[in-house]
Every structure is written in C-alpha cells, then in structure tokens.
Amino acid sequence: MSTIDTISPPLRRVSKISRDYSRTIAAFIGKGFIWLAWRLERRRTRLALLNMTDEQLWDVGISRADAYREGIRSFLD
C-alpha cells in the first residue's frame, strides 16, 4: 500500500461537515417556523379582541380600551 492510499480523501471530511451543517440549518429553519406560527397565533388572538362585544370583553375581564391597545400592537411585540 502506498502512502497516497492511506490518506483519506478530503471529500469524506467535507461530506460529514456538510451533513452536520445541513442538520443545523434544518433545525434553525424549523425553529423559525415554530416562532412564526407562535407570532401569527398571537396576532390572530389580538385581532379577535377587536371583534369582541363589550359583554364578551367584560366576561374576559378587560375594558374596550385595553382590548384596543392590545389589538393594535405590532406583529413583533
């Protein structure tokens, strides 16, 4: 066996690194989708407050002003 045969080709090292990197990117994207879904759900419930009647708001225990203040908050708040 020659010296060249005993050296592992660099492609094997790159492929392992690339697999680890792909898993990291996939996990990051997955967490991004979870974060986005959480924000969208929060926004949806805030908008629902704006559509509630005064009686429904009273049942929940908040005033119309509190509902309005919460309903107009930014998507990122």
VENCOR-V486527 format. One record per run of one state. SS is the DSSP state (~ for helix, > for strand, _ for the rest). FROM is the first residue (numbers start at 1). TO is the last residue. If there is no record, write none. Layout:
{{SS	FROM	TO} {SS	FROM	TO}}
This chain:
{{_	1	2} {~	3	6} {_	7	9} {~	10	51} {_	52	53} {~	54	60} {_	61	63} {~	64	71} {_	72	77}}
